[in-house]
Amino acid sequence: MSKIKVGLIGFGRMGGFYLKEMQKSKQWDIAYICDTNPKSRKKAQESAPLSVIVDDENIIFNDPEVQVVGLFALADTRKNQIEKALASGKHIIAEKPVSDTIDNEWQIVDMAEKSPLLSTVNLYLRNSWYHKAIKDFIAAGEIGELAVIRVSHLTPGLAPGEGHEYEGPSFHDCGMHYVDIARWYAESEFKTVNAQALRMWNYKDPWYLQCQGTFENGVVYDITQGHVYGQLSQIQTHNSYIDIIGTKGIARMTHDFKTAVVELHGVTQTHRIEKPFGGKNINVLCQRFADSVLSGNRHPDLPTIRDAAIASEFAWRCLENAASNDLPAIGNLQTLEEIRKRRRTLKNGYGLLNQ
Ligand SMILES: NC(=O)c1ccc[n+]([C@@H]2O[C@H](COP(=O)([O-])OP(=O)(O)OC[C@H]3O[C@@H](n4cnc5c(N)ncnc54)[C@H](O)[C@@H]3O)[C@@H](O)[C@H]2O)c1
């Protein structure tokens, strides 16, 4: 089987995850890894001794043998890299968000949709077994009509000022995944929104946000997201779930990042499924993309750049809506400094960069 030649740009936490999964698969030949930071290049050299490690992305774009580029640096550089990829005939796996402004994101949607090249974005929840199991259960009519989608993702994760400066506050950087998955379940576009946020630790941007509203088809949602969940607790924990309510039954999921538990309460079937969580499902994304490149047929479940732009734009809309409501501040920057200090030395924690 011929392998797909790929160049990875950005070798931080996510770049490392992609490398591991591509190395495990037999579908990829990781020809290049590019990073502007010498420390990341050294790590890349150690992890992928057969790849060419570069600090100039143009070497990758100028190599006609490279078929796919993986764009895993930060949002500020992505638009330019996507333009170069499309101009040099390379398929694209991009991290989210696809750029750092809504205008740029829609320009990218336009460019990508005009191109015959394949592109996808890592909206990773769509690639998970647990959301697929719940969606199949809904499609089988087991919960009656889909009525309410409730999502929560609260973790002691990435704190303000630790990185991801171009990806926006927590509800944009991380929350856009939950925005996206709610839209994926609803199979409809967002209509209304009411958002309440909090400027935890008196930081300038809210790090907790809860929103609720409707989709065009009448389905009601609420989404709660925050990386504010006990960063200084002796033993850290999180609270992450989806809770789907139909006219006749319910379906829900919770996880501890190791195991996910799906509970399905339908009119004729009741199931409890417990399986490994699956992390960011990058193996699934990479395999679907590789299969699409090799067959020339796009896998139907691959998220699109348009999906990412919609989720990103809506997450910004929630933050704007929250700013026009009461936006209290609780706590102080000294606590935030204690959190950053603790996280700098954590070896095993939530969303640690440069591991
Ligand atoms: N889909 C997901 O679930 C998910 C989760 C976490 C992060 N992300 C996204 O992935 C991206 C990377 O996040 P991360 O956590 O790996 O960040 P990170 O800070 O760990 O890594 C970013 C890397 O990119 C490098 N870099 C920056 N500019 C570059 C350039 N112009 N060329 C080459 N390398 C460059 C940096 O040196 C760094 O090594 C972000 O946009 C983030 O939003 C997505």
The ligand as an SDF file (V2000), in Angstrom:
LIG
                    3D

 44 48  0  0  0  0  0  0  0  0999 V2000
   -8.9750   19.9040   18.4940 N   0  0  0  0  0  0  0  0  0  0  0  0
   -8.6330   19.9160   19.7680 C   0  0  0  0  0  0  0  0  0  0  0  0
   -9.2300   19.2270   20.5800 O   0  0  0  0  0  0  0  0  0  0  0  0
   -7.5360   20.8020   20.2310 C   0  0  0  0  0  0  0  0  0  0  0  0
   -7.0120   20.6720   21.5110 C   0  0  0  0  0  0  0  0  0  0  0  0
   -5.9500   21.4830   21.8780 C   0  0  0  0  0  0  0  0  0  0  0  0
   -5.4560   22.4200   20.9750 C   0  0  0  0  0  0  0  0  0  0  0  0
   -6.0260   22.5320   19.7490 N   0  0  0  0  0  0  0  0  0  0  0  0
   -5.5300   23.5100   18.7770 C   0  0  0  0  0  0  0  0  0  0  0  0
   -4.2850   23.0690   18.2460 O   0  0  0  0  0  0  0  0  0  0  0  0
   -3.4150   24.1750   18.0330 C   0  0  0  0  0  0  0  0  0  0  0  0
   -2.0880   23.8840   18.7140 C   0  0  0  0  0  0  0  0  0  0  0  0
   -2.3350   23.7720   20.0850 O   0  0  0  0  0  0  0  0  0  0  0  0
   -1.2650   23.1270   21.0780 P   0  0  0  0  0  0  0  0  0  0  0  0
   -2.0120   22.8780   22.3380 O   0  0  0  0  0  0  0  0  0  0  0  0
   -0.5370   22.0460   20.4050 O   0  0  0  0  0  0  0  0  0  0  0  0
   -0.3100   24.3940   21.2820 O   0  0  0  0  0  0  0  0  0  0  0  0
    1.2420   24.4020   21.6520 P   0  0  0  0  0  0  0  0  0  0  0  0
    1.5310   25.7770   22.1220 O   0  0  0  0  0  0  0  0  0  0  0  0
    1.5590   23.2390   22.5190 O   0  0  0  0  0  0  0  0  0  0  0  0
    1.9640   24.1340   20.2510 O   0  0  0  0  0  0  0  0  0  0  0  0
    2.0260   25.0510   19.2210 C   0  0  0  0  0  0  0  0  0  0  0  0
    3.3610   24.8060   18.4930 C   0  0  0  0  0  0  0  0  0  0  0  0
    3.3450   25.5580   17.2860 O   0  0  0  0  0  0  0  0  0  0  0  0
    4.6400   26.1410   17.1150 C   0  0  0  0  0  0  0  0  0  0  0  0
    4.5130   27.2740   16.1900 N   0  0  0  0  0  0  0  0  0  0  0  0
    3.9880   28.5040   16.4140 C   0  0  0  0  0  0  0  0  0  0  0  0
    4.0070   29.2290   15.2850 N   0  0  0  0  0  0  0  0  0  0  0  0
    4.5420   28.4360   14.3180 C   0  0  0  0  0  0  0  0  0  0  0  0
    4.8150   28.5940   12.9320 C   0  0  0  0  0  0  0  0  0  0  0  0
    4.5380   29.7440   12.3080 N   0  0  0  0  0  0  0  0  0  0  0  0
    5.3670   27.5760   12.2740 N   0  0  0  0  0  0  0  0  0  0  0  0
    5.6740   26.4080   12.8800 C   0  0  0  0  0  0  0  0  0  0  0  0
    5.4250   26.1940   14.1940 N   0  0  0  0  0  0  0  0  0  0  0  0
    4.8730   27.1930   14.8950 C   0  0  0  0  0  0  0  0  0  0  0  0
    5.0720   26.5000   18.5040 C   0  0  0  0  0  0  0  0  0  0  0  0
    6.4660   26.6740   18.5960 O   0  0  0  0  0  0  0  0  0  0  0  0
    4.5750   25.2880   19.2990 C   0  0  0  0  0  0  0  0  0  0  0  0
    5.5660   24.2640   19.3270 O   0  0  0  0  0  0  0  0  0  0  0  0
   -4.1450   25.4040   18.5640 C   0  0  0  0  0  0  0  0  0  0  0  0
   -4.6430   26.1760   17.5140 O   0  0  0  0  0  0  0  0  0  0  0  0
   -5.2840   24.8590   19.4030 C   0  0  0  0  0  0  0  0  0  0  0  0
   -6.4600   25.6480   19.3240 O   0  0  0  0  0  0  0  0  0  0  0  0
   -7.0310   21.7490   19.3790 C   0  0  0  0  0  0  0  0  0  0  0  0
  1  2  1  0
  2  3  2  0
  2  4  1  0
  4  5  1  0
  4 44  2  0
  5  6  2  0
  6  7  1  0
  7  8  2  0
  8  9  1  0
  8 44  1  0
  9 10  1  0
  9 42  1  0
 10 11  1  0
 11 12  1  0
 11 40  1  0
 12 13  1  0
 13 14  1  0
 14 15  2  0
 14 16  1  0
 14 17  1  0
 17 18  1  0
 18 19  2  0
 18 20  1  0
 18 21  1  0
 21 22  1  0
 22 23  1  0
 23 24  1  0
 23 38  1  0
 24 25  1  0
 25 26  1  0
 25 36  1  0
 26 27  1  0
 26 35  1  0
 27 28  2  0
 28 29  1  0
 29 30  1  0
 29 35  2  0
 30 31  1  0
 30 32  2  0
 32 33  1  0
 33 34  2  0
 34 35  1  0
 36 37  1  0
 36 38  1  0
 38 39  1  0
 40 41  1  0
 40 42  1  0
 42 43  1  0
M  CHG  2   8   1  16  -1
M  END
$$$$
